[in-house]
């Protein structure tokens, strides 16, 4: 079982910047926070001519890359289920999830002015009942709490109160993930 909370928003709104600030905030309080981020791009942790990329290109099922300070597993193949990926993570006090919009989680949307709002930008919160709060530099007319983008302490407290216990139910279906 894991405590999860989602961070949502259109591209360029500041999700990554907010997550970085939240991670620093939680870490300063001794909490371990994992992050799951969905990407639509091919993952490359090393340049194409380095060993791990060459091993993958040669057909390795998985490449485990290790250094004295970190490690990563790269697996080429179909995208595993969210549950299978979550089951691979180590223990944490909280896991923040960016993307995975089909997973039923409460989410905070990041809405930033000056980056498309009002000119074709469509916020998610009016149409997504899983958006339970917003971090913004705008004044918004909504029924959910709106936090200033830089009010990391209040956002972190809200997330701590709103995170849900998530039980992995389908990890065995993707044992190669």
C-alpha positions as CSV (number, residue, x, y, z in Angstrom):
1,X,0.0,0.0,0.0
2,X,1.2,3.5,-0.8
3,X,0.1,7.0,-0.2
4,X,-0.4,8.8,-3.6
5,X,-1.3,12.2,-4.8
6,X,-1.3,13.5,-8.4
7,X,0.1,16.7,-9.9
8,X,-1.6,17.8,-13.1
9,X,-1.5,20.6,-15.6
10,X,-0.9,21.3,-19.2
11,X,2.7,21.4,-20.6
12,X,4.7,24.5,-19.6
13,X,2.6,25.3,-16.5
14,X,5.3,24.5,-13.9
15,X,4.5,21.0,-12.7
16,X,8.2,20.0,-12.5
17,X,9.2,23.2,-10.7
18,X,6.5,22.7,-8.1
19,X,7.4,19.0,-7.7
20,X,11.1,20.0,-7.1
21,X,10.0,22.5,-4.5
22,X,7.8,20.0,-2.8
23,X,10.5,17.3,-2.7
24,X,12.9,19.8,-1.1
25,X,10.2,20.7,1.5
26,X,9.4,17.1,2.4
27,X,13.1,16.1,2.5
28,X,13.8,18.9,4.9
29,X,11.2,17.3,7.2
30,X,12.8,13.8,7.0
31,X,10.2,12.4,4.6
32,X,10.9,10.0,1.7
33,X,8.9,11.0,-1.4
34,X,8.9,9.0,-4.6
35,X,7.8,10.4,-8.0
36,X,6.2,8.6,-10.9
37,X,6.2,10.6,-14.1
38,X,4.7,9.4,-17.3
39,X,6.5,10.6,-20.5
40,X,5.5,10.3,-24.1
41,X,9.2,10.3,-25.2
42,X,11.7,7.5,-25.5
43,X,13.9,7.3,-22.3
44,X,17.6,7.7,-22.7
45,X,19.7,7.9,-19.5
46,X,23.0,7.8,-21.3
47,X,24.1,9.1,-24.8
48,X,23.5,6.7,-27.7
49,X,27.2,5.5,-27.9
50,X,27.6,4.7,-24.2
51,X,27.6,1.1,-22.9
52,X,24.0,0.9,-21.6
53,X,22.5,2.3,-24.8
54,X,24.6,-0.1,-26.8
55,X,23.4,-3.0,-24.7
56,X,19.8,-2.0,-25.2
57,X,20.3,-1.6,-29.0
58,X,21.9,-5.1,-29.0
59,X,18.7,-6.6,-27.6
60,X,19.1,-6.8,-23.8
61,X,15.8,-7.3,-22.0
62,X,16.8,-5.0,-19.2
63,X,19.9,-3.0,-18.5
64,X,20.7,-2.2,-14.9
65,X,23.0,0.8,-14.7
66,X,24.8,1.3,-11.3
67,X,27.1,3.9,-9.9
68,X,28.3,4.5,-6.4
69,X,25.5,7.0,-5.8
70,X,22.5,5.8,-7.9
71,X,21.1,3.1,-10.1
72,X,18.4,2.6,-12.8
73,X,16.8,-0.2,-14.7
74,X,16.0,0.4,-18.4
75,X,13.5,-2.0,-19.9
76,X,12.5,-1.9,-23.6
77,X,9.0,-3.2,-24.3
78,X,5.4,-2.5,-23.8
79,X,4.5,0.0,-21.1
80,X,3.7,-1.9,-17.9
81,X,0.6,-1.2,-15.8
82,X,0.7,1.6,-13.3
83,X,0.4,-1.0,-10.5
84,X,3.4,-2.9,-11.8
85,X,5.5,0.2,-11.8
86,X,4.3,1.3,-8.4
87,X,5.2,-2.1,-7.0
88,X,8.8,-1.7,-8.2
89,X,9.3,1.5,-6.1
90,X,10.9,1.4,-2.7
91,X,9.1,2.4,0.4
92,X,8.1,6.0,0.8
93,X,6.0,8.3,3.0
94,X,4.3,9.6,-0.2
95,X,4.4,9.1,-3.9
96,X,3.7,12.1,-6.2
97,X,2.3,11.1,-9.6
98,X,2.6,13.3,-12.7
99,X,0.6,12.0,-15.7
100,X,-1.3,8.7,-15.5
101,X,-4.6,10.6,-15.9
102,X,-6.6,7.3,-15.9
103,X,-5.5,6.4,-12.4
104,X,-8.1,7.5,-9.9
105,X,-6.2,9.9,-7.7
106,X,-6.8,13.3,-6.2
107,X,-4.8,15.9,-8.1
108,X,-3.6,19.4,-7.8
109,X,-3.5,21.3,-11.1
110,X,-0.8,23.9,-11.8
111,X,-2.2,26.9,-13.7
112,X,0.2,29.6,-14.5
113,X,-0.6,33.0,-16.1
114,X,1.4,34.2,-19.0
115,X,1.9,30.8,-20.5
116,X,-1.1,30.3,-22.6
117,X,-4.0,31.0,-20.2
118,X,-6.7,32.9,-22.0
119,X,-5.3,32.3,-25.5
120,X,-6.3,28.7,-26.3
121,X,-5.2,27.2,-22.9
122,X,-7.8,25.1,-21.4
123,X,-7.5,24.4,-17.7
124,X,-8.3,20.9,-16.5
125,X,-10.1,21.7,-13.3
126,X,-13.5,22.7,-14.7
127,X,-13.8,19.2,-16.4
128,X,-11.9,16.9,-14.0
129,X,-13.6,16.1,-10.7
130,X,-10.3,14.6,-9.4
131,X,-8.7,18.1,-9.4
132,X,-9.1,18.9,-5.7
133,X,-6.9,22.0,-5.6
134,X,-5.0,24.4,-7.8
135,X,-1.6,26.1,-7.5
136,X,-1.6,29.3,-9.5
137,X,-0.5,32.9,-9.9
138,X,-4.0,33.8,-11.1
139,X,-7.2,34.7,-9.3
140,X,-9.5,31.8,-10.2
141,X,-13.3,31.4,-9.7
142,X,-13.6,27.8,-8.5
143,X,-14.9,25.8,-5.6
144,X,-11.6,24.0,-4.9
145,X,-8.8,25.6,-2.8
146,X,-6.4,27.8,-4.8
147,X,-2.8,28.1,-3.5
148,X,-0.1,30.6,-4.5
149,X,2.4,28.8,-6.7
150,X,5.2,29.7,-4.2
151,X,3.3,28.7,-1.1
152,X,5.0,25.3,-0.9
153,X,4.4,24.7,2.8
154,X,0.6,25.1,2.4
155,X,0.5,23.0,-0.7
156,X,2.6,20.3,1.0
157,X,0.3,20.3,4.0
158,X,-2.8,20.0,1.7
159,X,-1.2,17.1,-0.2
160,X,-0.3,15.4,3.1
161,X,-3.9,15.6,4.2
162,X,-5.4,14.7,0.8
163,X,-3.1,11.8,-0.3
164,X,-4.9,8.5,-0.7
165,X,-3.9,5.0,0.3
166,X,-3.5,3.1,-2.9
167,X,-3.4,-0.7,-3.0
168,X,-1.5,-2.3,-5.8
169,X,-3.9,-4.9,-7.3
170,X,-2.4,-5.9,-10.6
171,X,1.4,-6.0,-10.2
172,X,1.7,-9.7,-11.0
173,X,0.4,-9.2,-14.5
174,X,3.6,-7.4,-15.4
175,X,6.3,-9.4,-13.7
176,X,8.8,-8.6,-16.4
177,X,8.3,-4.9,-15.9
